[in-house]
């Protein structure tokens, strides 16, 4: 039985997804919503989910953390637009330590290649357009 997975290989993200999903499957009956979050709202080591209340978010986070711990994984560094939620789950409420701002006045965080404005709860993308010119040579 293999107990070590090499990261940095081409297949590593695929292996991580498989193991994460296999671990979650063991808890499908006990923690159905957390199972769904792990299967549908995770990409490798990032998770993106939302709830309508702080209580519901706290419950979901605790269940997801439990499932991952049972598989030997630690999920941490949560960000939220609710400082109360961050306090409840034991995360630093000062996002400046993790903030990767593209615009200081917006207070954005990078989330799966998108930018999340935590104040307005709005996602944006940063696009770079390049003009291509095609030349044809006469023969």
N, C-alpha and C positions, 0 to 999 in steps of 0.2 A: 504494500500500500504506500502510495506517495504522500508524504506529509509536507513537502515544500513545493511551492510554485515559483518558478522564475519569472520575475517581472522585467520588462524591457524588451521581451521578445515580441515578434509580430503577433503571435497568438495570445499574448497575455491578457488583453482586454476581453477576448472571447472566453478565456478560462475563468477570469474573474466573474463575468456575467453568469456563467454556468454554475459556479460554486455558490455565488450569492443566491441564485434562484433555487438551487437544490436545497440549501440551508433553509430558505423561507418556506419551501414546500412542506417541511416537517411541522410547521405551525399553522397551516392553512385553516384548520378547524378551530383552533384555540384563539387565533388572532387574525381573523379574515381580512379586516381593513388594513392592518399592518402588512399582511402578506401581499395584498394588492398594491400597496405603496412600494414595497420592495421590488415587486415584479414589474410594475408599470411606470414608476416614477424615479427609478434609479438609473444612472448610467455610470458604470464602473464604481467609482467611489463618491459620486455626487448624487444627492437626492433633492428633488424639487417637488414640494407638495404644499397644500394649503387647507385650512379649515376655517369654519365660520366663527368659532369661539376659541379663546385661549385654553379653556378646559379640554376641548376636543383635540386641539393641537398638542397639548401636553401629554394627553393619553396616547395619541398616535406616536409621538416621539419616544415615549418610554417603552412602548411595545416594540417599535422598530429597533431601538437600542438593545432591548432584551434578546430579540431574535438574533441579532448580529453577535451579541456576546456569547450566546449559546453555540455559535459556530466559530468562536475564537476571534471575532473581528470587533474592532472598536470604531464606532461612528461618533464623530465629534465635530467641533467648529461650526455649530449651527448659526445661521443668521436669521433674523426675523425683524419685521417692522413693529413687533411688540416687545418692549423692554420687559414687561411683566412675564411674558413667556420665557424669555432668555434667563431671567432670574430664577424662575421655577425649575428650569432644567439644568441650572448650574453653569450657564454660559456667561461669558463676559458681555455686559450690556453696552460696552463702548466699542462700536464697530470700527473705530479708527485703526485698531490694531490689525484688522484684516482688510480694511478698505482699499480697493484698487481703483480709486476715483479717476474718471476721465473728465469730470467736471465737478469742482469742489462745491459749487453752489447746489448741485443736484443731489449729492450724497448717494452715489450709485455703488452697487456691488456687482461684480461679475458673477453670472450664474449660467453655466453651460453655454458659454459663448455669447450670451446676451447680457445686457446691462439692466439691472433692476433698480429703479428709483424707489427706495424704501418709504419715502414720504408720501408719494402719490400712488404707490403700488402699481407702477407702470413698467413694462418691459420695452426696451428699445434695442435696435441693432446698429452696429457701426459698419457702414459699407464704404468700400473704396472702389471707385470706378476708374478704369483705365481705358483710354482711347486707343483703339487699334486701327492702323492704316494698312491697307493692302495695296500693293503696287503690282501691276502687271507689266511684264517686259515684252516688247514687240520683238518678233523674230524676223 
